[in-house]
Amino acid sequence: MVDASNSAGSHSTEKVTVSIVSHGHGALVEQLIEQVLKQSGVAKVLLTLNVPENLALPSSNKLVLVHNTNPKGFGASHNAAFRQCDSEFFCVLNPDIVLSQPIFGGLIEGLLTAGAVLAAPAVISTSGEREDSWRQFPTLGGLLLKFIGEDNSVISFDSKADVVFPAWVAGMCLLFDTQAYQRLGGFDEGYFLYYEDVDICARIWKEGFRLVACPNIKVTHDAQRASRRNSQHMRWHALSMARYFIKFAGRLPAINRT
């Protein structure tokens, strides 16, 4: 393990730089680091500590620690990590993800086969059910329907399909083509938390790029749903939603699924 201030900038022959941001996740992130380092194709693992915490981490020259002096938002933290990426692909990974199978080879294959710049796996809950992590873009009409108990944003797809083309994919596990991430300017740091994933997916389609979801590649997610319990998270969620609708209302891109 090396500290960010002393990390070398030499080019790796491996393909994927992984960025993880911990907000005091403790044992969860310790477990994830162990799992990521065992994955094939990993060039570097950038672990950003958004708050001070003591972690028992493995010794590895692939692991780089970044210490935020003040807590940063989701997008700002991953964008800062991206500046240390010198590999072909950049993966954003939530600290509460569990990797029980190899994922990077399959995600890269899906991305290249579809001619996409972003690939995401299926996200499975701890109870074994597939989460609704692939969706249509949020709309004001859709939010009103959801408020009365109807949801028209969920993506339906052929269970035998190798790849699916949703409008957006949730940010628990996102594998980007590095050059495309650079061209997009990374995440919009105007969001502190929530909707960064929707925003960057909308910009991918607006740029004429594509994104894919890979049903056969799976990760497990222990969803915390903090925005439903914590007043600060609820505030962030509301502010992010407002930013998204102001930015994209009436200007959502077309989806090219052919």
VEXTIRO-396997 format. One line per field, with one value per residue: residue number from 1; residue in one letter; x, y, z of N, C-alpha, C in turn. Coordinates in nm, 2 decimals. Example, Ala and Ser with C-alpha at 12.3 -4.5 7.8 and 13.67 -1.06 7.14 Angstrom:
% residues 2
nr: 1|2;
rest: a|s;
neast: 1.32|1.28;
nnorth: -0.57|-0.22;
nup: 0.78|0.71;
caeast: 1.23|1.37;
canorth: -0.45|-0.11;
caup: 0.78|0.71;
ceast: 1.32|1.29;
cnorth: -0.33|0.00;
cup: 0.78|0.79;
This chain:
% residues 258
nr: 1|2|3|4|5|6|7|8|9|10|11|12|13|14|15|16|17|18|19|20|21|22|23|24|25|26|27|28|29|30|31|32|33|34|35|36|37|38|39|40|41|42|43|44|45|46|47|48|49|50|51|52|53|54|55|56|57|58|59|60|61|62|63|64|65|66|67|68|69|70|71|72|73|74|75|76|77|78|79|80|81|82|83|84|85|86|87|88|89|90|91|92|93|94|95|96|97|98|99|100|101|102|103|104|105|106|107|108|109|110|111|112|113|114|115|116|117|118|119|120|121|122|123|124|125|126|127|128|129|130|131|132|133|134|135|136|137|138|139|140|141|142|143|144|145|146|147|148|149|150|151|152|153|154|155|156|157|158|159|160|161|162|163|164|165|166|167|168|169|170|171|172|173|174|175|176|177|178|179|180|181|182|183|184|185|186|187|188|189|190|191|192|193|194|195|196|197|198|199|200|201|202|203|204|205|206|207|208|209|210|211|212|213|214|215|216|217|218|219|220|221|222|223|224|225|226|227|228|229|230|231|232|233|234|235|236|237|238|239|240|241|242|243|244|245|246|247|248|249|250|251|252|253|254|255|256|257|258;
rest: m|v|d|a|s|n|s|a|g|s|h|s|t|e|k|v|t|v|s|i|v|s|h|g|h|g|a|l|v|e|q|l|i|e|q|v|l|k|q|s|g|v|a|k|v|l|l|t|l|n|v|p|e|n|l|a|l|p|s|s|n|k|l|v|l|v|h|n|t|n|p|k|g|f|g|a|s|h|n|a|a|f|r|q|c|d|s|e|f|f|c|v|l|n|p|d|i|v|l|s|q|p|i|f|g|g|l|i|e|g|l|l|t|a|g|a|v|l|a|a|p|a|v|i|s|t|s|g|e|r|e|d|s|w|r|q|f|p|t|l|g|g|l|l|l|k|f|i|g|e|d|n|s|v|i|s|f|d|s|k|a|d|v|v|f|p|a|w|v|a|g|m|c|l|l|f|d|t|q|a|y|q|r|l|g|g|f|d|e|g|y|f|l|y|y|e|d|v|d|i|c|a|r|i|w|k|e|g|f|r|l|v|a|c|p|n|i|k|v|t|h|d|a|q|r|a|s|r|r|n|s|q|h|m|r|w|h|a|l|s|m|a|r|y|f|i|k|f|a|g|r|l|p|a|i|n|r|t;
neast: 0.08|0.05|0.09|-0.10|0.04|0.29|0.28|0.36|0.36|0.37|0.30|0.06|0.04|-0.19|-0.56|-0.76|-0.84|-0.95|-1.18|-1.27|-1.47|-1.47|-1.68|-1.64|-1.69|-1.56|-1.53|-1.67|-1.55|-1.29|-1.32|-1.41|-1.18|-1.00|-1.13|-1.13|-0.86|-0.80|-0.92|-0.88|-0.70|-0.68|-0.52|-0.47|-0.58|-0.76|-0.83|-1.03|-1.04|-1.30|-1.37|-1.19|-1.06|-0.96|-0.83|-0.79|-0.59|-0.48|-0.13|-0.02|0.12|-0.05|-0.24|-0.36|-0.38|-0.59|-0.65|-0.90|-0.90|-1.12|-1.46|-1.57|-1.79|-1.96|-1.90|-1.68|-1.49|-1.44|-1.37|-1.13|-0.98|-0.96|-0.77|-0.54|-0.55|-0.41|-0.48|-0.66|-0.93|-1.17|-1.30|-1.57|-1.67|-1.89|-1.85|-2.00|-2.04|-2.02|-1.80|-1.83|-1.76|-1.55|-1.55|-1.45|-1.34|-1.57|-1.73|-1.57|-1.57|-1.85|-1.88|-1.70|-1.81|-2.06|-1.99|-1.97|-1.92|-1.95|-2.01|-2.22|-2.28|-2.54|-2.71|-2.74|-2.94|-2.89|-3.07|-3.09|-3.24|-3.28|-3.18|-3.34|-3.15|-3.11|-3.25|-3.52|-3.49|-3.54|-3.84|-4.06|-4.33|-4.31|-4.22|-4.44|-4.62|-4.48|-4.52|-4.78|-4.77|-4.71|-4.47|-4.30|-4.04|-3.88|-3.66|-3.75|-3.64|-3.50|-3.43|-3.23|-3.05|-2.73|-2.64|-2.79|-2.96|-3.02|-3.15|-3.02|-2.77|-2.74|-2.50|-2.35|-2.16|-1.96|-1.81|-1.59|-1.48|-1.17|-1.08|-1.32|-1.44|-1.27|-1.32|-1.59|-1.55|-1.58|-1.77|-2.04|-1.96|-2.13|-2.34|-2.37|-2.43|-2.61|-2.79|-2.57|-2.50|-2.72|-2.69|-2.44|-2.48|-2.68|-2.54|-2.36|-2.52|-2.60|-2.36|-2.34|-2.24|-2.26|-2.41|-2.40|-2.57|-2.49|-2.63|-2.54|-2.32|-2.26|-2.30|-2.31|-2.52|-2.55|-2.80|-2.83|-3.02|-3.01|-3.12|-3.38|-3.40|-3.22|-3.20|-3.02|-2.93|-3.17|-3.21|-2.98|-3.06|-3.30|-3.20|-3.02|-3.20|-3.35|-3.15|-3.09|-3.34|-3.36|-3.14|-3.19|-3.45|-3.69|-3.48|-3.37|-3.17|-3.19|-3.21|-3.00|-3.05|-2.99;
nnorth: -0.12|0.22|0.57|0.85|1.08|0.99|0.82|0.65|0.74|0.56|0.38|0.11|-0.23|-0.36|-0.33|-0.18|0.08|0.13|0.31|0.38|0.52|0.58|0.64|0.62|0.34|0.12|-0.22|-0.31|-0.18|-0.27|-0.54|-0.53|-0.41|-0.63|-0.81|-0.68|-0.66|-0.92|-0.96|-1.01|-0.81|-0.57|-0.26|-0.05|0.05|0.30|0.43|0.64|0.82|0.97|1.06|1.06|0.74|0.43|0.16|-0.18|-0.28|-0.46|-0.51|-0.38|-0.29|-0.20|-0.05|0.26|0.52|0.79|1.08|1.28|1.61|1.76|1.66|1.55|1.56|1.29|1.29|1.48|1.35|1.11|1.22|1.34|1.11|1.00|1.15|1.03|0.81|0.59|0.40|0.19|0.16|0.29|0.24|0.30|0.23|0.14|0.15|-0.04|-0.27|-0.61|-0.84|-1.14|-1.28|-1.29|-0.97|-0.77|-0.85|-0.94|-0.71|-0.54|-0.68|-0.67|-0.39|-0.33|-0.50|-0.39|-0.14|0.07|0.32|0.30|0.05|-0.15|-0.38|-0.63|-0.56|-0.71|-0.77|-0.82|-1.01|-1.16|-1.07|-0.90|-0.57|-0.25|-0.12|-0.03|0.20|0.41|0.75|0.98|1.16|1.44|1.37|1.09|1.09|1.18|0.97|0.77|0.86|0.80|0.53|0.40|0.29|0.38|0.37|0.15|-0.08|-0.32|-0.63|-0.88|-1.18|-1.35|-1.19|-1.06|-0.80|-0.50|-0.19|0.05|0.37|0.50|0.40|0.29|0.42|0.23|0.05|0.12|0.10|0.27|0.38|0.52|0.74|0.84|0.92|1.12|1.30|1.37|1.51|1.40|1.34|1.56|1.80|1.97|1.84|1.71|1.46|1.19|1.15|1.20|0.99|0.96|1.20|1.19|0.97|1.07|1.27|1.11|0.99|1.22|1.30|1.13|0.89|0.55|0.35|0.04|-0.23|-0.53|-0.82|-1.08|-1.04|-0.99|-0.81|-0.78|-0.58|-0.40|-0.22|0.09|0.30|0.57|0.82|0.80|0.80|0.98|1.32|1.50|1.36|1.34|1.61|1.65|1.48|1.60|1.85|1.76|1.64|1.86|2.00|1.83|1.83|2.10|2.12|1.93|1.92|1.88|1.85|1.60|1.33|1.13|0.77|0.54|0.23|0.05;
nup: 0.00|-0.08|-0.01|-0.13|-0.18|-0.23|-0.45|-0.75|-1.09|-1.30|-1.59|-1.60|-1.69|-1.66|-1.69|-1.55|-1.34|-1.01|-0.82|-0.50|-0.24|0.09|0.36|0.64|0.64|0.74|0.82|0.60|0.37|0.41|0.35|0.08|-0.04|-0.02|-0.19|-0.44|-0.50|-0.56|-0.80|-1.15|-1.39|-1.26|-1.22|-1.04|-0.72|-0.59|-0.29|-0.13|0.17|0.31|0.55|0.86|0.95|1.09|0.93|0.86|0.63|0.34|0.25|-0.05|-0.36|-0.54|-0.41|-0.33|-0.10|-0.04|0.14|0.23|0.33|0.40|0.40|0.08|-0.20|-0.38|-0.66|-0.68|-0.53|-0.67|-0.92|-0.84|-0.78|-1.03|-1.16|-1.11|-1.26|-1.50|-1.67|-1.91|-1.85|-1.61|-1.30|-1.10|-0.77|-0.52|-0.16|-0.02|-0.18|-0.27|-0.40|-0.55|-0.76|-1.06|-1.23|-1.40|-1.65|-1.79|-1.79|-1.94|-2.19|-2.25|-2.28|-2.50|-2.70|-2.74|-2.83|-2.65|-2.39|-2.12|-1.88|-1.68|-1.41|-1.32|-1.03|-0.72|-0.44|-0.08|-0.01|-0.24|-0.46|-0.78|-0.80|-0.88|-1.07|-1.32|-1.54|-1.69|-1.78|-1.51|-1.48|-1.44|-1.45|-1.42|-1.15|-1.02|-1.07|-0.94|-0.68|-0.63|-0.62|-0.86|-1.10|-1.37|-1.46|-1.46|-1.63|-1.86|-1.99|-2.21|-2.05|-2.15|-2.28|-2.37|-2.33|-2.22|-2.29|-2.10|-2.01|-1.80|-1.55|-1.22|-0.97|-0.83|-0.93|-1.18|-1.49|-1.68|-2.01|-2.02|-2.18|-2.27|-2.02|-1.95|-2.17|-2.11|-1.88|-1.64|-1.34|-1.26|-1.04|-0.91|-0.79|-0.47|-0.35|-0.48|-0.79|-0.95|-1.11|-1.28|-1.42|-1.55|-1.72|-1.88|-2.01|-2.15|-2.35|-2.48|-2.59|-2.80|-2.74|-2.60|-2.34|-2.16|-1.99|-1.82|-1.79|-1.71|-1.55|-1.21|-0.90|-0.55|-0.33|-0.04|0.04|0.18|0.19|0.29|0.24|0.31|0.58|0.70|0.77|0.66|0.43|0.30|0.24|0.06|-0.14|-0.23|-0.32|-0.52|-0.70|-0.78|-0.91|-1.13|-1.27|-1.34|-1.51|-1.71|-1.79|-2.05|-2.22|-2.25|-2.38|-2.68|-2.69|-2.82|-2.91|-3.11;
caeast: 0.00|0.13|0.01|-0.12|0.15|0.42|0.25|0.43|0.27|0.41|0.19|0.05|0.00|-0.33|-0.65|-0.86|-0.81|-1.07|-1.19|-1.36|-1.47|-1.52|-1.74|-1.65|-1.75|-1.49|-1.52|-1.72|-1.45|-1.18|-1.36|-1.41|-1.04|-0.94|-1.19|-1.09|-0.72|-0.80|-0.97|-0.78|-0.71|-0.67|-0.39|-0.46|-0.70|-0.76|-0.92|-1.04|-1.11|-1.37|-1.36|-1.08|-1.09|-0.85|-0.86|-0.69|-0.58|-0.36|-0.02|-0.02|0.17|-0.16|-0.34|-0.32|-0.47|-0.61|-0.71|-0.97|-0.89|-1.26|-1.55|-1.61|-1.91|-1.93|-1.84|-1.56|-1.39|-1.40|-1.29|-0.99|-0.91|-0.94|-0.65|-0.43|-0.58|-0.33|-0.51|-0.76|-1.06|-1.18|-1.42|-1.63|-1.72|-1.94|-1.79|-2.09|-2.05|-1.95|-1.76|-1.82|-1.72|-1.48|-1.64|-1.39|-1.33|-1.71|-1.78|-1.50|-1.62|-1.98|-1.86|-1.64|-1.90|-2.17|-1.94|-2.01|-1.81|-1.98|-2.08|-2.25|-2.34|-2.66|-2.69|-2.82|-2.96|-2.84|-3.17|-3.08|-3.32|-3.21|-3.22|-3.38|-3.04|-3.11|-3.38|-3.55|-3.45|-3.64|-3.92|-4.16|-4.45|-4.27|-4.21|-4.58|-4.67|-4.42|-4.58|-4.91|-4.75|-4.68|-4.33|-4.28|-3.91|-3.80|-3.63|-3.78|-3.54|-3.49|-3.34|-3.12|-2.97|-2.60|-2.63|-2.91|-2.93|-3.10|-3.11|-2.91|-2.74|-2.70|-2.36|-2.28|-2.05|-1.96|-1.68|-1.59|-1.37|-1.10|-1.08|-1.46|-1.46|-1.19|-1.39|-1.71|-1.52|-1.61|-1.90|-2.07|-1.94|-2.24|-2.41|-2.29|-2.46|-2.73|-2.81|-2.45|-2.50|-2.82|-2.64|-2.33|-2.54|-2.75|-2.43|-2.30|-2.61|-2.60|-2.24|-2.35|-2.19|-2.36|-2.38|-2.47|-2.58|-2.45|-2.71|-2.46|-2.22|-2.34|-2.24|-2.41|-2.52|-2.63|-2.85|-2.86|-3.13|-2.99|-3.20|-3.51|-3.39|-3.14|-3.25|-2.92|-2.93|-3.29|-3.18|-2.90|-3.14|-3.39|-3.12|-2.97|-3.31|-3.38|-3.04|-3.11|-3.45|-3.33|-3.04|-3.23|-3.60|-3.71|-3.36|-3.31|-3.12|-3.25|-3.14|-2.97|-3.04|-2.97;
canorth: 0.00|0.35|0.69|0.92|1.18|0.92|0.72|0.66|0.76|0.48|0.31|-0.03|-0.32|-0.40|-0.25|-0.12|0.16|0.12|0.42|0.36|0.63|0.53|0.74|0.55|0.21|0.02|-0.36|-0.33|-0.14|-0.36|-0.66|-0.50|-0.40|-0.76|-0.87|-0.61|-0.69|-1.05|-0.96|-1.00|-0.69|-0.44|-0.19|0.03|0.07|0.43|0.43|0.78|0.82|1.09|1.10|0.98|0.61|0.34|0.04|-0.29|-0.30|-0.55|-0.45|-0.40|-0.18|-0.15|0.02|0.40|0.58|0.93|1.14|1.41|1.70|1.79|1.56|1.59|1.49|1.16|1.33|1.54|1.24|1.02|1.30|1.36|0.98|0.98|1.22|0.93|0.69|0.59|0.27|0.20|0.17|0.35|0.18|0.36|0.12|0.18|0.07|-0.15|-0.37|-0.73|-0.91|-1.28|-1.34|-1.19|-0.88|-0.67|-0.91|-0.94|-0.57|-0.49|-0.75|-0.61|-0.25|-0.33|-0.56|-0.30|-0.01|0.16|0.38|0.27|-0.07|-0.17|-0.51|-0.64|-0.54|-0.81|-0.73|-0.93|-1.12|-1.24|-1.02|-0.80|-0.43|-0.17|-0.03|0.01|0.27|0.52|0.88|1.04|1.28|1.49|1.28|0.97|1.11|1.19|0.83|0.69|0.91|0.73|0.39|0.34|0.32|0.35|0.39|0.02|-0.14|-0.46|-0.68|-1.03|-1.24|-1.42|-1.09|-1.04|-0.66|-0.42|-0.05|0.14|0.52|0.53|0.29|0.34|0.44|0.14|-0.01|0.18|0.08|0.37|0.40|0.63|0.85|0.90|0.99|1.25|1.39|1.41|1.59|1.32|1.37|1.70|1.82|2.05|1.75|1.66|1.32|1.15|1.20|1.21|0.88|0.99|1.31|1.15|0.89|1.16|1.33|1.01|0.98|1.35|1.31|1.03|0.76|0.45|0.27|-0.09|-0.31|-0.67|-0.91|-1.19|-1.00|-0.96|-0.77|-0.77|-0.45|-0.39|-0.09|0.16|0.39|0.67|0.93|0.78|0.81|1.09|1.45|1.56|1.29|1.38|1.74|1.63|1.41|1.70|1.94|1.70|1.62|1.99|2.04|1.75|1.87|2.23|2.10|1.84|1.93|1.91|1.83|1.46|1.28|1.01|0.65|0.46|0.09|-0.04;
caup: 0.00|-0.08|0.02|-0.26|-0.20|-0.27|-0.55|-0.88|-1.21|-1.41|-1.66|-1.56|-1.80|-1.63|-1.76|-1.47|-1.21|-0.93|-0.73|-0.39|-0.14|0.22|0.45|0.77|0.62|0.82|0.78|0.46|0.27|0.42|0.28|-0.06|-0.09|-0.04|-0.30|-0.56|-0.53|-0.61|-0.93|-1.26|-1.47|-1.18|-1.23|-0.93|-0.64|-0.52|-0.17|-0.07|0.30|0.31|0.69|0.92|1.00|1.09|0.86|0.85|0.49|0.30|0.19|-0.19|-0.43|-0.62|-0.33|-0.30|-0.01|-0.05|0.26|0.21|0.45|0.43|0.32|-0.06|-0.26|-0.46|-0.79|-0.66|-0.48|-0.78|-1.02|-0.79|-0.80|-1.18|-1.20|-1.09|-1.35|-1.62|-1.74|-2.02|-1.79|-1.48|-1.24|-0.97|-0.70|-0.39|-0.05|0.03|-0.28|-0.25|-0.53|-0.53|-0.89|-1.15|-1.30|-1.50|-1.79|-1.85|-1.82|-2.06|-2.31|-2.29|-2.33|-2.63|-2.79|-2.77|-2.88|-2.55|-2.31|-1.98|-1.86|-1.54|-1.39|-1.25|-0.88|-0.65|-0.30|0.01|-0.01|-0.36|-0.56|-0.86|-0.77|-1.00|-1.09|-1.46|-1.54|-1.78|-1.71|-1.42|-1.53|-1.34|-1.46|-1.36|-1.01|-0.97|-1.08|-0.83|-0.55|-0.61|-0.62|-0.99|-1.14|-1.51|-1.50|-1.46|-1.76|-1.89|-2.09|-2.23|-1.95|-2.22|-2.35|-2.31|-2.29|-2.22|-2.31|-2.03|-2.02|-1.70|-1.46|-1.08|-0.96|-0.73|-1.00|-1.32|-1.56|-1.79|-2.09|-1.96|-2.27|-2.27|-1.90|-1.97|-2.26|-2.04|-1.77|-1.52|-1.28|-1.23|-0.90|-0.85|-0.71|-0.36|-0.34|-0.55|-0.92|-1.03|-1.20|-1.38|-1.49|-1.64|-1.82|-1.98|-2.09|-2.24|-2.46|-2.55|-2.67|-2.91|-2.69|-2.55|-2.22|-2.15|-1.87|-1.85|-1.69|-1.66|-1.45|-1.09|-0.78|-0.44|-0.27|0.09|0.02|0.31|0.18|0.39|0.21|0.36|0.72|0.75|0.72|0.57|0.31|0.23|0.18|-0.05|-0.24|-0.29|-0.40|-0.65|-0.79|-0.84|-1.01|-1.25|-1.35|-1.40|-1.61|-1.83|-1.82|-2.19|-2.30|-2.23|-2.51|-2.74|-2.66|-2.94|-2.87|-3.22;
ceast: 0.09|0.04|0.01|-0.01|0.28|0.40|0.32|0.33|0.30|0.29|0.18|0.00|-0.14|-0.43|-0.74|-0.81|-0.95|-1.07|-1.30|-1.35|-1.54|-1.56|-1.75|-1.71|-1.68|-1.48|-1.57|-1.62|-1.32|-1.20|-1.35|-1.27|-0.98|-1.00|-1.14|-0.95|-0.70|-0.85|-0.86|-0.80|-0.70|-0.53|-0.37|-0.59|-0.68|-0.87|-0.92|-1.11|-1.17|-1.38|-1.25|-1.13|-0.96|-0.89|-0.75|-0.69|-0.46|-0.25|-0.01|0.03|0.06|-0.26|-0.28|-0.43|-0.47|-0.69|-0.77|-0.96|-1.03|-1.35|-1.58|-1.73|-1.86|-1.85|-1.70|-1.45|-1.35|-1.33|-1.15|-0.91|-0.88|-0.81|-0.52|-0.45|-0.49|-0.36|-0.62|-0.90|-1.06|-1.31|-1.45|-1.70|-1.76|-1.87|-1.87|-2.12|-1.97|-1.92|-1.74|-1.78|-1.63|-1.58|-1.58|-1.38|-1.47|-1.76|-1.70|-1.55|-1.76|-1.97|-1.80|-1.74|-2.01|-2.12|-1.98|-1.89|-1.84|-2.05|-2.10|-2.31|-2.48|-2.63|-2.79|-2.83|-2.91|-2.94|-3.18|-3.17|-3.25|-3.27|-3.26|-3.27|-3.02|-3.25|-3.39|-3.51|-3.57|-3.71|-4.02|-4.29|-4.42|-4.27|-4.35|-4.65|-4.61|-4.48|-4.71|-4.90|-4.73|-4.54|-4.31|-4.14|-3.82|-3.78|-3.67|-3.69|-3.55|-3.39|-3.22|-3.03|-2.83|-2.58|-2.77|-2.88|-3.03|-3.06|-3.00|-2.89|-2.70|-2.55|-2.29|-2.15|-2.05|-1.82|-1.68|-1.47|-1.30|-1.10|-1.22|-1.48|-1.39|-1.27|-1.52|-1.68|-1.55|-1.75|-1.91|-2.06|-2.04|-2.34|-2.32|-2.31|-2.60|-2.74|-2.69|-2.45|-2.60|-2.76|-2.53|-2.38|-2.61|-2.65|-2.37|-2.39|-2.61|-2.47|-2.24|-2.28|-2.30|-2.32|-2.46|-2.47|-2.56|-2.52|-2.64|-2.35|-2.29|-2.25|-2.35|-2.40|-2.61|-2.68|-2.89|-2.98|-3.13|-3.08|-3.34|-3.51|-3.32|-3.18|-3.15|-2.92|-3.06|-3.28|-3.09|-2.98|-3.23|-3.31|-3.07|-3.08|-3.35|-3.27|-3.06|-3.22|-3.43|-3.24|-3.10|-3.37|-3.62|-3.59|-3.29|-3.28|-3.20|-3.15|-3.12|-2.95|-3.01|-2.82;
cnorth: 0.12|0.46|0.78|1.02|1.12|0.83|0.75|0.68|0.67|0.40|0.16|-0.11|-0.37|-0.29|-0.16|-0.05|0.16|0.23|0.38|0.47|0.58|0.65|0.68|0.41|0.10|-0.12|-0.38|-0.29|-0.23|-0.49|-0.64|-0.48|-0.54|-0.83|-0.81|-0.65|-0.83|-1.06|-0.94|-0.87|-0.56|-0.38|-0.12|0.04|0.20|0.43|0.57|0.77|0.96|1.15|1.02|0.85|0.52|0.21|-0.06|-0.33|-0.39|-0.46|-0.48|-0.28|-0.13|-0.06|0.16|0.46|0.73|0.98|1.27|1.49|1.74|1.70|1.62|1.51|1.37|1.20|1.38|1.44|1.15|1.09|1.32|1.23|0.96|1.05|1.13|0.80|0.70|0.45|0.29|0.22|0.22|0.30|0.25|0.25|0.17|0.09|-0.04|-0.25|-0.49|-0.80|-1.05|-1.36|-1.24|-1.10|-0.80|-0.73|-0.90|-0.81|-0.51|-0.55|-0.69|-0.47|-0.25|-0.39|-0.47|-0.16|0.10|0.22|0.36|0.14|-0.09|-0.32|-0.51|-0.63|-0.62|-0.77|-0.85|-1.04|-1.20|-1.19|-0.91|-0.67|-0.36|-0.07|0.02|0.07|0.36|0.65|0.93|1.16|1.32|1.41|1.15|0.98|1.11|1.05|0.75|0.73|0.84|0.58|0.32|0.38|0.28|0.36|0.26|-0.03|-0.28|-0.51|-0.83|-1.09|-1.31|-1.32|-1.08|-0.90|-0.60|-0.27|0.03|0.28|0.55|0.41|0.35|0.33|0.34|0.07|0.03|0.16|0.17|0.35|0.53|0.76|0.92|0.98|1.12|1.35|1.45|1.51|1.53|1.36|1.52|1.72|1.91|1.97|1.70|1.51|1.30|1.23|1.22|1.11|0.91|1.10|1.27|1.05|0.97|1.23|1.24|1.00|1.11|1.36|1.21|0.90|0.67|0.40|0.14|-0.14|-0.46|-0.76|-1.02|-1.16|-0.94|-0.92|-0.77|-0.64|-0.45|-0.25|-0.03|0.25|0.51|0.79|0.92|0.79|0.93|1.22|1.52|1.49|1.32|1.52|1.73|1.57|1.51|1.80|1.89|1.68|1.75|2.03|1.96|1.80|2.01|2.21|2.03|1.85|1.97|1.89|1.70|1.40|1.16|0.89|0.57|0.31|0.00|-0.04;
cup: 0.00|-0.06|-0.11|-0.28|-0.25|-0.39|-0.68|-0.99|-1.32|-1.47|-1.63|-1.69|-1.78|-1.68|-1.68|-1.35|-1.14|-0.83|-0.63|-0.29|-0.02|0.31|0.59|0.76|0.68|0.76|0.64|0.36|0.29|0.34|0.13|-0.12|-0.11|-0.16|-0.43|-0.60|-0.58|-0.75|-1.04|-1.33|-1.39|-1.18|-1.10|-0.85|-0.56|-0.41|-0.11|0.06|0.32|0.45|0.75|0.97|1.00|1.03|0.86|0.70|0.45|0.24|0.04|-0.26|-0.53|-0.55|-0.30|-0.21|-0.03|0.07|0.23|0.34|0.50|0.35|0.18|-0.10|-0.34|-0.59|-0.77|-0.61|-0.59|-0.89|-0.97|-0.81|-0.94|-1.23|-1.18|-1.17|-1.47|-1.69|-1.84|-1.97|-1.65|-1.42|-1.11|-0.90|-0.56|-0.28|0.00|-0.08|-0.24|-0.38|-0.50|-0.65|-0.97|-1.23|-1.41|-1.64|-1.86|-1.88|-1.94|-2.19|-2.35|-2.34|-2.47|-2.74|-2.84|-2.83|-2.78|-2.47|-2.16|-1.98|-1.71|-1.53|-1.34|-1.10|-0.81|-0.50|-0.21|0.02|-0.14|-0.48|-0.64|-0.83|-0.90|-1.03|-1.23|-1.49|-1.66|-1.70|-1.62|-1.50|-1.42|-1.33|-1.40|-1.21|-0.95|-0.97|-0.96|-0.69|-0.52|-0.62|-0.75|-1.03|-1.28|-1.56|-1.51|-1.60|-1.76|-2.00|-2.10|-2.14|-2.02|-2.29|-2.28|-2.26|-2.30|-2.23|-2.23|-2.05|-1.92|-1.61|-1.33|-1.05|-0.86|-0.80|-1.14|-1.38|-1.68|-1.88|-2.05|-2.05|-2.27|-2.14|-1.90|-2.05|-2.19|-1.93|-1.64|-1.47|-1.26|-1.08|-0.83|-0.77|-0.59|-0.34|-0.41|-0.69|-1.01|-1.14|-1.32|-1.48|-1.59|-1.75|-1.93|-2.07|-2.19|-2.36|-2.54|-2.63|-2.79|-2.87|-2.65|-2.42|-2.22|-2.01|-1.90|-1.75|-1.64|-1.56|-1.33|-0.98|-0.67|-0.37|-0.15|0.09|0.16|0.31|0.28|0.37|0.27|0.51|0.78|0.69|0.63|0.43|0.23|0.17|0.06|-0.17|-0.31|-0.37|-0.53|-0.75|-0.86|-0.94|-1.14|-1.33|-1.41|-1.52|-1.74|-1.86|-1.97|-2.27|-2.28|-2.37|-2.55|-2.70|-2.78|-2.90|-2.99|-3.26;
